[in-house]
Amino acid sequence: MSDFLRLVGERLRMIRKLKGYTQDQLAEKTGKVGMSKSHISDIERGQRNISLTTLETLMNALDIDPSELFNFQKLDGVDGIHEKKLIIDIHKSMLMERGLDEVQYIVRTASDFLGKLDAKEANRRNKKD
């Protein structure tokens, strides 16, 4: 198949995995359309030409918009903003399923970790000067 179909398929696979879905789980989320695991596998490998309706169904199941799907840039610079937003949205949805105590613990842990990263970076800069 074409490079474009392969790119779209790879992008769908990456987003599916970032959201923590298996192909079976994504198939279930397609609702009435009822895509099979093998259909999704073919799409992700770029082996199946898909309609816009099928693409829309997958985007709805993954809860993404077209700009997130068609951003083929790597995570760097301005182009990384969309990718960063997607990753943050994924974490947000994971946290929404947790209890308040767990979320507070995760936020404290992340804050401590980021503080250590910042201190390490500041120390590195001070040694450089």
N, C-alpha and C positions, 0 to 999 in steps of 0.2 A: 504494500500500500504506500501511500504518499508520505513524505516527511511531515506534512502538516497533521495528518491523522495520527501519526506516531507521537508528535509533540503534544497534541491534545490528549491523547491517551495517557502519556507519561504524566502530564500535569494532573489529570483526573486521579491517577493512581497516587501521586504524591499527596494531593489534598485529602483523599480518602484515608491514607495512612496517618497523616497529621491529625485527622479528626478521630483516629482510633477505630475506624470501621474495617471489618473484614468485607470481602466481596459479597458474602452471604448477607451480612447486615445491611450493606448498601442496597442489595437486591430487594430486601424486605422494605426498605424505606422508599422504594419507587412506587409503592402504593398500588393503585388499580392497574397501572401499566404492567406491573409484575415482571420486571426484567429478571432473567436468570443469571446465576453466577457465571456461567460460560459466556453469556452475552456481554456481561461487564468485563470479563477477562479479555475477550476479543477486542473490545473497545480500548481497553487500557494498553493492549499490545499494538494498537493501530491496525488491526486486522479486519476491522468492520467499519464500513462507511455508514455514518449515522445521520439521521435527520435532525433538523433544528428542534423538533419536538422532543426527540430522545435526549438531545443535549440539554434542553430546558428541564426535562424530568430529572436528569442527573444533577444539574445545578441546584434544583429545588431540594432534592434529597440530601445534598451536601450542604445546603444552606449557604450558597455562595452566589455572587453576582458575576456577570460576564467579565468585568475588569479583573477579578481575581483569577478566573480561569485562563484568560488570555494574556496574563502577565508572564512572559517566558524569561524575564530577566532574572539574574542571580541576585541573591541577597546582599547587595552592596549599593551604596550611594542612594540617590533619590528613588531609583527603581525598587530598592529593597523595602520601601515604605509599605507597599501593598502586601508583600510577603510577611513583613513584620506584623501588620494589622491582622492578617489571617492567623498567624501563630497566636497572637494575643486573644483573638476571638475564640480560638480553640481552647485555650486555657480558661477563658471566662466560662465557656459552656461546661467544662469539666468541673470548675469550682461551684457552679450553680447547683450541681447535683450533690454537693457535700453539705454537711451541717456547719453551722456558724463557728463552732469551736475548731473544727478542722480548717476552715478557711482562715480564721485568725492565726492559727498555728503556721499554716503555709505562708501567709503574708509576713509573719515575724521571721520565719526561716529565710525567706527570699530577701527580706530587708537586711538581715544579718550577713547573708552571703554577698549581697551587692556592696555593703559597707566594707567587707573584707577585700573585695575586688578593687574598690576605689582606693583603699589604703595601700594596697599592693602597687597600684598604678602610680599613686603619689610618691611612694617610696622609690619606685623605679625612676621617676622623673627627677627626684632630688639627687639620686646617685649620678644621673647623667649630667646635671649642672655642675 
